[in-house]
Amino acid sequence: WLYTTERLDIRYGVTRRSEFYWRFPFHYVRLTNDKLGTDTSDFGFGDLRAGYRFEWFRRDAPLTSIVTDAEFRLPSGSEAPASYIGGPNTVSQIVLSTGQPDLTLALKAKQQAGPFAITGSIGYVHRFSAVTQFVIEVEEYQFLGRFKPGDEIQAHLEPMIQLGPVALAADGVYGHRFLSFMGTTSSGI
């Protein structure tokens, strides 16, 4: 299983302390299994992200920064692998999207001293309910279903060291997801 993500980032400064940004991700994925004769690959868009960042505090020596970030994720990647009518063998694409939009509000801080830096954040992700194509409802014979993923509290801690032209970083992630809900789009067919 190979799953790669490449992305184009665009940032536009509105003032010295604020900016709009957009992220356009692309994915190349490949699933192979010699025993079963599987060789499926796909290349496509991921979910577009757009946001606004405001810097509340900045000190240059040593660098210290505190920002708030509001980000909206728009489901723009492929969420339909195929019709699935002929069974799993007819699936010709790989899902590259969740199919639901979400809104993230986060507080982020960075402290740097020489070649060392540490970045931390805590945020709340509100996930909106949406009709998705990956929910297969067997009782109602539907290939669409309403899905409300659970909202999430996220925390990140990222230490980094700059060694000449190379930066080594790690990202510790904590997430607490609330209940998710799934149901049919209608009472029956």
Phi, psi and chi 1 to 4 in degrees:
 res  aa     phi    psi   chi1   chi2   chi3   chi4
   1 TRP       -  120.1  176.4 -110.8      -      -
   2 LEU  -120.1  127.7  172.8   69.6      -      -
   3 TYR  -136.5  109.8 -167.4  104.7      -      -
   4 THR  -113.5  151.0   67.3      -      -      -
   5 THR  -130.3  125.6  -59.1      -      -      -
   6 GLU  -117.8  154.6  -58.8   74.9   30.5      -
   7 ARG  -152.6  154.5   75.6  178.4 -167.0 -144.8
   8 LEU  -109.1  122.4  171.1   66.2      -      -
   9 ASP  -107.9  133.3  -76.0   -6.6      -      -
  10 ILE  -124.2  128.4  -61.4  172.5      -      -
  11 ARG  -124.8  137.5  -63.7  168.7   52.4 -171.4
  12 TYR  -130.5  112.7 -179.7   78.2      -      -
  13 GLY   -74.7  125.5      -      -      -      -
  14 VAL   -90.6  -45.7 -179.5      -      -      -
  15 THR  -135.1 -177.4   68.0      -      -      -
  16 ARG   -64.2  -22.9  -69.1  179.4   64.5   91.6
  17 ARG  -114.0    2.6  -66.8 -178.8  173.8 -110.1
  18 SER  -139.8  154.8   66.5      -      -      -
  19 GLU  -154.5  152.8   70.1  179.6   23.5      -
  20 PHE   -97.9  149.2  -73.3  107.8      -      -
  21 TYR  -144.5  155.1   63.9   88.7      -      -
  22 TRP  -134.6  141.5  -60.9  -93.6      -      -
  23 ARG  -126.1  124.4  -71.1 -168.6  179.6  129.6
  24 PHE  -114.6   97.4  -59.2   92.3      -      -
  25 PRO   -88.3  150.6   27.8  -29.8      -      -
  26 PHE  -127.0  145.9  -56.1   88.0      -      -
  27 HIS  -127.2  138.9  -58.0  -71.3      -      -
  28 TYR  -117.8  123.0  172.0   74.8      -      -
  29 VAL  -128.9  147.5  -68.3      -      -      -
  30 ARG  -147.7  133.1 -174.7  169.4 -173.7 -172.0
  31 LEU  -121.1  119.7  178.5   62.6      -      -
  32 THR  -128.6  145.6   56.5      -      -      -
  33 ASN  -151.4  103.6 -174.1  -35.7      -      -
  34 ASP   -62.2  -35.6  -66.4  -25.7      -      -
  35 LYS   -64.2  -37.8 -172.3  175.4  179.4 -179.6
  36 LEU  -100.2   -2.8  -61.1  174.8      -      -
  37 GLY    74.0   27.0      -      -      -      -
  38 THR   -88.2  130.5  -55.5      -      -      -
  39 ASP  -151.6   86.2 -170.4   -0.2      -      -
  40 THR  -117.8  131.3  -57.9      -      -      -
  41 SER  -136.3  159.7   64.1      -      -      -
  42 ASP  -154.5  149.5 -160.5    2.4      -      -
  43 PHE  -134.7  129.5  177.9   79.1      -      -
  44 GLY  -169.8  178.6      -      -      -      -
  45 PHE   -71.0  150.6  -69.6  108.3      -      -
  46 GLY   -99.9 -162.7      -      -      -      -
  47 ASP   -83.8  125.4  -70.5  -16.0      -      -
  48 LEU   -67.5  138.1  169.2   68.9      -      -
  49 ARG  -123.6  137.6  -65.8  176.9 -178.4  -94.1
  50 ALA  -135.3  143.3      -      -      -      -
  51 GLY  -156.2  174.3      -      -      -      -
  52 TYR  -132.3  130.6  177.2   75.7      -      -
  53 ARG  -122.2  135.2 -176.1  171.4  -66.8  134.9
  54 PHE  -127.2  130.7 -175.6   80.9      -      -
  55 GLU   -96.0  117.0 -174.3  175.1   51.9      -
  56 TRP   -85.4  -33.4  -65.7   96.0      -      -
  57 PHE  -145.6  139.7  175.6   78.8      -      -
  58 ARG  -150.3  131.9 -179.7 -178.7  178.7   93.0
  59 ARG  -129.5  136.9 -176.7  178.8   63.3 -158.7
  60 ASP   -89.1  -29.4  -71.9  -31.0      -      -
  61 ALA  -133.5  104.6      -      -      -      -
  62 PRO   -74.6  156.6   28.2  -32.9      -      -
  63 LEU   -62.2  124.1  176.4   66.0      -      -
  64 THR  -135.5  134.3  -55.6      -      -      -
  65 SER  -146.1  141.1  179.2      -      -      -
  66 ILE  -131.0  125.4  -61.4  172.9      -      -
  67 VAL  -133.9  156.9  -60.6      -      -      -
  68 THR  -111.9  149.6   52.9      -      -      -
  69 ASP  -136.6  128.3 -158.4   -8.8      -      -
  70 ALA  -118.5  121.7      -      -      -      -
  71 GLU  -131.8  136.8  179.9  179.2  -83.8      -
  72 PHE  -114.2  128.9 -178.3   73.0      -      -
  73 ARG  -105.4  123.2 -177.8  175.5   58.6   97.3
  74 LEU  -105.2  122.2  178.8   66.3      -      -
  75 PRO   -67.8  108.0   21.8  -27.6      -      -
  76 SER  -126.2   -2.3   47.8      -      -      -
  77 GLY   -87.1  173.8      -      -      -      -
  78 SER   -70.3  125.0  172.2      -      -      -
  79 GLU  -115.9    3.4   64.8  164.7  -49.7      -
  80 ALA  -120.0  103.4      -      -      -      -
  81 PRO   -69.2  -28.6   24.2  -30.5      -      -
  82 ALA   173.1 -171.1      -      -      -      -
  83 SER   -77.9  -24.0   66.6      -      -      -
  84 TYR    66.0    1.9 -156.0   77.9      -      -
  85 ILE   -62.7  -39.0  -68.1  172.1      -      -
  86 GLY   -85.2    8.2      -      -      -      -
  87 GLY    99.0 -176.8      -      -      -      -
  88 PRO   -65.4  -20.8   16.4  -24.5      -      -
  89 ASN   -71.1  -16.0  -68.0  -27.4      -      -
  90 THR   -90.2   -1.8   62.5      -      -      -
  91 VAL   -72.5  116.0  174.2      -      -      -
  92 SER  -113.6   -8.5   58.8      -      -      -
  93 GLN  -125.5  164.4  -66.8  177.5  -43.4      -
  94 ILE  -112.8  137.3  -63.1  173.5      -      -
  95 VAL   -66.9  126.8  173.9      -      -      -
  96 LEU  -117.4   11.4  -58.2  175.7      -      -
  97 SER  -147.5  154.6  172.2      -      -      -
  98 THR   -82.5  -22.4   61.9      -      -      -
  99 GLY    85.7   -3.2      -      -      -      -
 100 GLN  -120.9  141.1  -71.2   97.1   12.1      -
 101 PRO   -79.3  157.6   25.6  -29.9      -      -
 102 ASP  -147.3  161.0   59.8   32.9      -      -
 103 LEU  -125.3  127.6  178.8   65.2      -      -
 104 THR  -117.3  132.7  -57.6      -      -      -
 105 LEU  -119.4  125.1  -61.5  174.2      -      -
 106 ALA  -140.3  151.9      -      -      -      -
 107 LEU  -112.6  126.6  177.8   65.6      -      -
 108 LYS  -126.8  147.1  -59.8  178.0  179.7 -177.1
 109 ALA  -139.9  147.7      -      -      -      -
 110 LYS  -137.0  136.3 -179.5  175.8 -175.1  176.2
 111 GLN  -129.1  127.3  177.1   67.8   54.5      -
 112 GLN  -126.3  140.8 -174.8  170.2  -16.1      -
 113 ALA  -141.9  107.1      -      -      -      -
 114 GLY    62.1 -130.3      -      -      -      -
 115 PRO   -83.1   -1.5   30.0  -34.2      -      -
 116 PHE  -102.2  144.0  -58.4   99.7      -      -
 117 ALA  -147.9  152.1      -      -      -      -
 118 ILE  -136.2  132.9 -170.6  157.4      -      -
 119 THR  -121.5  135.9  -56.0      -      -      -
 120 GLY  -135.8  152.9      -      -      -      -
 121 SER  -152.0  155.6   70.2      -      -      -
 122 ILE  -140.6  136.7 -173.1  159.6      -      -
 123 GLY  -154.2  168.6      -      -      -      -
 124 TYR  -120.9  130.3 -175.0   82.1      -      -
 125 VAL  -112.2  118.8 -178.1      -      -      -
 126 HIS   -98.1  119.2  175.4   70.2      -      -
 127 ARG  -101.7  127.9  -67.2 -167.7  158.8   86.2
 128 PHE   -86.4  149.9  -63.9   93.8      -      -
 129 SER   -73.4  144.6  177.2      -      -      -
 130 ALA  -156.5  160.0      -      -      -      -
 131 VAL   -83.6  125.8  174.3      -      -      -
 132 THR  -120.8  157.1   60.5      -      -      -
 133 GLN   -95.4   -2.5  -63.0 -178.4   32.5      -
 134 PHE   -96.9   -3.9   59.0   79.6      -      -
 135 VAL   -87.1  117.7  174.1      -      -      -
 136 ILE  -106.7  113.3  -61.8  173.6      -      -
 137 GLU   -97.8  107.3  176.2   55.3   58.5      -
 138 VAL   -74.9  -41.4  177.6      -      -      -
 139 GLU   -64.1  -38.5  -72.2 -178.4   16.7      -
 140 GLU   -97.0    1.8  -57.9  -66.9  -23.2      -
 141 TYR    54.9   50.2  -59.2  103.3      -      -
 142 GLN  -120.7  150.8  -64.5 -176.0   52.7      -
 143 PHE  -108.3    4.3  -63.0  101.7      -      -
 144 LEU  -122.1  147.5  -62.9  174.8      -      -
 145 GLY  -151.8  156.5      -      -      -      -
 146 ARG   -87.8  131.9 -179.6  163.3  -72.6  -79.7
 147 PHE  -132.5  129.8 -173.7   66.9      -      -
 148 LYS  -118.0   97.9  167.3   59.7  173.4   94.4
 149 PRO   -68.6  153.3   19.6  -23.2      -      -
 150 GLY   -69.5  139.1      -      -      -      -
 151 ASP   -59.7  164.7  -69.2   -5.4      -      -
 152 GLU  -143.8  142.6 -169.8  171.6    0.0      -
 153 ILE  -103.1  127.7  -64.8  172.7      -      -
 154 GLN  -123.1  144.4  -65.1  179.2  -16.8      -
 155 ALA  -136.9  137.6      -      -      -      -
 156 HIS  -127.3  146.2  -66.0  -99.2      -      -
 157 LEU  -138.7  119.4 -169.6   61.1      -      -
 158 GLU  -128.4  102.9  179.8 -177.1   -0.2      -
 159 PRO   -82.5  149.7   24.9  -28.2      -      -
 160 MET  -146.1  147.5 -176.7 -166.2   75.0      -
 161 ILE  -132.4  133.7 -177.3  168.3      -      -
 162 GLN   -97.9  117.4 -176.7   78.4   37.1      -
 163 LEU  -116.2   86.7  -57.1  170.5      -      -
 164 GLY    65.1 -126.4      -      -      -      -
 165 PRO   -82.6    0.4   28.9  -33.9      -      -
 166 VAL  -111.7  132.8  176.4      -      -      -
 167 ALA  -113.8  123.3      -      -      -      -
 168 LEU  -101.6  127.5  -61.0  175.3      -      -
 169 ALA  -140.6  153.9      -      -      -      -
 170 ALA  -132.7  153.4      -      -      -      -
 171 ASP  -129.5  113.4 -167.2    7.3      -      -
 172 GLY   -91.1  130.4      -      -      -      -
 173 VAL  -125.7  133.3  178.0      -      -      -
 174 TYR  -121.5  135.3  167.9   78.8      -      -
 175 GLY  -138.9  138.3      -      -      -      -
 176 HIS  -122.2  112.3  175.3   80.3      -      -
 177 ARG  -102.2  137.1 -177.1  166.2  -68.3 -174.0
 178 PHE   -86.5 -179.5  -62.8   94.2      -      -
 179 LEU   -61.2  144.1  -70.7  176.2      -      -
 180 SER  -107.1  154.6  -62.5      -      -      -
 181 PHE  -131.2  144.3  -59.4   96.0      -      -
 182 MET  -140.9  142.5 -179.3  176.8   71.5      -
 183 GLY  -162.0  177.7      -      -      -      -
 184 THR   -79.8  164.0   59.5      -      -      -
 185 THR   -87.1  -12.3   57.3      -      -      -
 186 SER  -149.5  172.4   64.5      -      -      -
 187 SER   -77.0  -14.7   59.3      -      -      -
 188 GLY   169.1  176.0      -      -      -      -
 189 ILE  -109.6      -   63.1  171.9      -      -
